[in-house]
Amino acid sequence: MEIAFLMPLVLSLLLFPNSICRSLAARPPVVNIGSILQLNSTTGGVSEVAIHAALEDINSDPTVLNGTTLNVLMKDASCLDGFLGMVQALQFMETDAIAIIGPQCSTIAHIISYVANELRVPLMSFASDATLSSIQFPFFVRTAPSDLYQMAAVAAVVDYNRWKIVTAVYIDDDYGRNGIAALDDALTAKRCKISYKVGFPANAKNSDLINLLVSVSYVESRVIILHTGAAPGLRLFSMANRLNMMGNGYVWIATDWLSSYLDSNSSVPADIIYGMQGVLTLRPHIPNSKMKSSLVSKWSRQSKKYNHSDLRLSSYGFQVYDSVWALAHALDAFFDDGGRISFSNDSRLRDATGGTLHLEAMSIFDMGNKLREKIRKVNFTGVSGKVQFDASGDLIHPAYDIINILGNGMRTIGFWSNYSGLLSTIPPEDLYSKPPNVSLANERLYDVIWPGETAQRPRGWVFPSNAKELRIGVPNRFSFREFVTKDNVTGSMKGYCIDVFTQALALLPYPVTYKFVPFGSGTENPHYDKLVQMIESNEFDGAIGDVAITMNRTVIADFTQPFIETGLVILSPVKKHITTSWAFLQPFTLEMWCITGVFFLVVGVVVWVLEHRINDEFRGSPRQQMITIFWFSFSTLFFAHRENTMSTLGRGVLLIWLFVVLIIQSSYTASLTSILTVQQLDTSIRGIDDLKNSDDPVGFQVGSFAQEYMVKELNISRSRLRPLGSPQQYAEALKLGPKKGGVMAIIDERPYVELFLSSYCKIAVAGSDFTSRGWGFAFPRDSPLQVDLSTAILSLSENGELQRIHDKWLKTGECATDTNEFIDSNQLRLESFWGLFLICGVACILALLIYFGIMLRKYLRHEPKKSLRRFISFVDDKEPPKNRKKRSQSLPASSTGSLSALDIERPARPVRSGSVVDIES
């Protein structure tokens, strides 16, 4: 019996001596791991229970470590007292532990990470501080999502709700500062920003927290990001509730400290939970699984066993549980690969002063590098989901639940996953099997109940009650004072733009205090680019007036929705068109007349060539044939041609030509009717191309962007530009013209032009608008006032108030209706008919090519001697009677009858010398 039992062992020793000896030598009966936690905290208590639960499961399963037992050495290190906590943690490092679970505090994690690097002890921490990097600290292994991902999720929520500025309140330590720095980066990537941030110490007094909240209530942002711990965070919520900062208009987003607290505590006081109604918070996502349910079912027994019966399982508990399992799997691989547990002293560590730290007692884990590598390579599915580390040492696929505090509990409204970087109502684990969809159109969250028990999304900002009076720059114009000007009597600003601004402000749900500051002397129009630049330099808080929205200006300021559409147009002097006795030639340009005449002749020649050999109506003496060509060509203008076409090619060409003639004839008739019956205005300017191709001066309004537009976009020389400051100067410059010191045309914006034309009738717009722009109110970049005023302007447009203000200030007189029309030449140009002529020309060429191809084939078949003269003679000669008979049979009776009559009347042409056929008499 004993021999039978020993035989497998002896065979194993003989066959695999090295592996068996190595395994027996490398696997000690007990392995010590350490844990640094603040045991009297919620997270610390949950983590302690989770560690013991994991150790029980691991040690009870002999297949995990093959008989090796894991033993944990706990150290209570205070997170509130940073110095004391660091000393306690350093003292704990004197123990010969092969790895450390924790710490939970970022401040202690920073210090212990330096020690772990020297002692080569892997530090499996769930501290979320983003600055704790495996690059700086190779032995730091993060077993929970980094704040980089949590802040990316917060930024996604802010961007999803279209908020642009937020207020950040944080605890002033490594965890708080570094978390807000990560939030700032994430918001910047979404084109949002932190407009105000304020920190506080962990031991802050209530009075200090009240002053902090009061300062927060004074700023314009109403979206508050709270990144702190559970104890100070709950105190802040309680005080905010007393200050009425948990009502309508406010948005509170707490990081995962709040979900961890609510998940972990079985009994949360009612006043605390009801004081946080409408708050949003985040929770590291834990997918549902049988392993998760199993741990939850035995949690109550485990928590009672370790004196934490009041604590429930939170996401931290799942992650800590999996951290211990990851270490166990890594240890098993470590032992299988020949790893040994041994420590050696470092001669550099000496406590020369005789202190109590006993630095010489700290030992270096000799094979710590190998264990660290095994930890980085673990790959298993735990209670928290997939446990696997990426190249940077972070867990793959970090994800968060987005939670809304509602009633006496929490409601999940969606998820955020780093896999897609977007918000979704689909659990992240369902997305991993599909390619990531990064389209913002797919972002979605369930409806949120916001603070104040409202489902309406808050605006996210208000105008601060203690805000300074806004300095609004207003152009003090010299000309076109209907738009905006300074009243010389009262000193106030008035005009169309002022009325639009004040009416829009009246629609805002909050008061705005402002003061108009005139910009410009009033003796000439100011330069609007300088006005917008003063917003960027903080000399003005905004600018209203007839400020055109241009690309260069939008770079330095934000503009509201345009309250009036505008574009650059050309002003040019006009004169009445006098009808002459040669008016019938005016519908067509000279080029059009010439091309039309040429095509009449070309079509006549082509039809003659196609019909000459088979149609007696196109034969005769050279003189008769010339007359036939001219008569046939021009008689088609009136569809009065009497010659019949017999060939298929000739009929096709004629059909296309008659269609062209029909279009030309109709267009000519309409244009001539307009010239003879409607009063015409004429101008030498047809459009912007005439200005670019000329060297004559061009006028522009002083202060307008039209000057730079003509120089940079139209490439008009600056030396040609003439500044004009008033409507009187406009009229005088156009009256003088370019040869007498004036200008050939003026380029200005349409609202000014419409107002100008109401008083000056001998000037009109030439062509159409060649730019499309608008006027808007300018504010600093990312100003919330810009968004609300844009909405107000749209409301004014929809209810008709904008039109009423327009009619009040800019109503034009009768003169504008007589002259304010687009002036262009009424002549019909070749460009309008080029397509028709092209079709007709192509048809003629194709018909000739086909005809001569047929003739060449017949010539080569019937003529033994080949020469160009014989070919020309063959083409010129009449078709043999046999072929003509076949053609005539295919024609209608009327056609053949007509041909017979013509043949009788027409004398026979003598046979040419060398002709291959006789002429039929």
Secondary structure, DSSP 4 states (H G I P E B T S, - for coil): -HHHHHHHHHHHHHHSHHHHHHHHHH--SEEEEEEEE-TTSHHHHHHHHHHHHHHHHHHT-HHHHTT-EEEEEEEE--SSSHHHHHHHHHHHTTS--S-EE----HHHHHHHHHHHHHHT--EEE----TT--TTT-TTEEE-S--HHHHHHHHHHHHHHTT--EEEEEEESSHHHHHHHHHHHHHHHHTT-EEEEEEEE-TT--HHHHHHHHHHHHHSSB-EEEEES-HHHHHHHHHHHHHTT-SSTT-EEEE-HHHHHHHHHBS---HHHHHTTTT-EEEEE-----HHHHHHHHTHHHHHHHTT-TTB---HHHHHHHHHHHHHHHHHHHHHHTT----EEE-TT---TT--SS-GGG-EEETTHHHHHHHHHT-EEEETTEEEEB-TTSPBSS-EEEEEEEETTEEEEEEEEETTTSSEESS-GGGTTTS-----GGG-------BTTTB-SPP-SB---TTPPPEEEEEE--SS-TTTSEE-TTT--EESHHHHHHHHHHHTSSS---EEEEEES-SSSPPPHHHHHHHHHTTS-SEE-SS-B--HHHHHHSEE---SEEE-EEEEEE-EEPPP-TTGGGTTB-HHHHHHHHHHHHHHHHHHHHHHTTT-GGG-S-HHHHHHHHHHHHHHGGGT---PPP-SHHHHHHHHHHHHHHHHHHHHHHHHHHHHHHS--EE-S--SHHHHHT--S-EEEETT-THHHHHHHTS---GGGEEEE-SHHHHHHHHHH-GGGTS-SEEEEEHHHHHHHHTT-TTEEEES--S--EEE--EE-TT-HHHHHHHHHHHHHHHTTHHHHHHHHHH---HHHHHH-S-B---SBPGGGTHHHHHHHHHHHHHHHHHHHHHHHHHHHHH-SS--HHHHHHHHHSPPPHHHHHHHHHHS-HHHHHHHHHHHHHSPPPPPPTT-SSPPP-
